[in-house]
Amino acid sequence: MSGPSLRQLHAHHAIHQGGLSGAVAKTEEVEELLALKEAEVARQAADHLIEYWETRILSHADAEEDGFYQEVTAKNPALEEAVTRLKRDHELLRIIVQDVKSMLTEDGLTSEVLHQFHALLAVNAIHSRDEERLLFQKGVNQS
């Protein structure tokens, strides 16, 4: 059984907004440090950004998959396809994070890494919007 913050739209939305705004701020920090030619500090900030994605965004995704999504589909089996698509979004986020970690290890902080950080932001924003629209429609899960 998932916690109440996952089952209530306003609380779930706040989790999404908080996670995304933190990721945006940390991404901007990496870019600002690069613009200031602070390569080493920018690399450290990129490592912290990856850690943030893992501990804040992906851990939320894990929590959704480990209970919330099962509860949603148990209440409304018609949402199974939507949940499958949302799980794929999570997998895309995990893949991009792993790719960024490899890129940082192999090539350092490159423009391609920054592109991937922006891809994470875009996928996450679309995912959150879709999840809120699909799973919280007409009071389905606002208990």
N, C-alpha and C positions, 0 to 999 in steps of 0.2 A: 504494500500500500504506500503510495507516495504521500508526501507531506502536503498540507493545505496550500502552501504557496504555489505548488505546481497546478493545483486544481482550480484556483481562482484566477480569473482573467486579469484583474487589476494587479495582483501580486506577481503573476507570471510575467505580465508585461513589464513590470518594474524590474524584474530580474533580467529580462532581455535588454531593456534600455540601459540599465546599469552596466551590464557586461559589454554592450556595444560602445557606450560612451567611453568606458575605460580603454577599450582596444583602440578606438579612434585617437584618444589623447596620447596613448603610448606610441602609436604609429607616427603621429605628428612629431613626437619627441625625437624619435629615431631620425626622421627627415630633417628636423631642425639641427640636430647635432652634426649630421652629414654636411649640411649647408655651411655650418661653422667650421668645417674641416676638422672636426673632433672625431676622427675615425675610430680610435680605440673605445672611447666612451659611447659612440654610436653603436659599436658592435656589442658592448655590454648591454645597452638599452634594447637592442634587438634580441639578445638572449633573454632578457627580462620579459619582453613582449611575447616570445614563444612560451615562456613559463606561464604567463598570464593566460594565453589561449588554452593551455593545457589545464591549468588549475581552476579557471573561472568558467570559460565557455564550454570546453569539452567535458568537464566534470558535470556541468549542468545537462549536457546532452546525455551523458551516461545515466544520470538520475532519471531523466525522462524515459530512456529506454528500459531502465531497470524496474519500472513500476507504473509510471504515469500512462505510457502508451498502452500497456496491457489493460489498465483500468478503462481507458477511453474506448478501446475496441470491445471490451467485455460489455460496456453499456450500450455501445452502438457499433455493431459489426460492419455496418456500411462504411465506417471510417477506416477500415483496414488498408485500402489502397492509399489513402491520404497519409496514414502513418508509415507505410512502406516508403513513400516518397520523402517524408520528413527524415526517416532513418538514413536514406541515401544522402540527404543534405549533410547529416552528421558525418557520414563516411567521407564525403568530399572535404569537409573541414579537417578531418583527421589526416587524410591523404596530403592535403596542402601543407599542414603543419609538419608532417614528416618530410615532405619535399624541401621545405624551407630549412629544417634542421640539417638535412644533407647538404643543401646548397651552402649554408653558412660554414659547415665543416670543410667542404671541398674548396670553395671559392671565396669565402668571406662575404661581407655585406656588399652585394652588388645591386645594380638597378633591377635585375630580375627578382631578387629577394623582395625589394620594395613593391614590385608589381604583385608578387604573391601575397604580401601583407594586405594590399588593397583588395585582392581577390577574396581573401578571408572576410574582410569587412563586407563586401558585396554579398557573398553567399550567406553570411550570417544574418544580414539585414533582411534579405528576401525570405530566408527560412523562418525567421521570427515572425515576420508579417504574415506569411502563409500559415504558420502553425496557429497563431492567434485567430486568424480568420476561419480556418478549417475546423479546429478542435473546440472552439468556444462559441460557435454559431448558435444563436437563439437559445442561449442558456444551457446548452447541452451538458457542459461540465463546470458550471459555476456553483457547485455545492460546497 
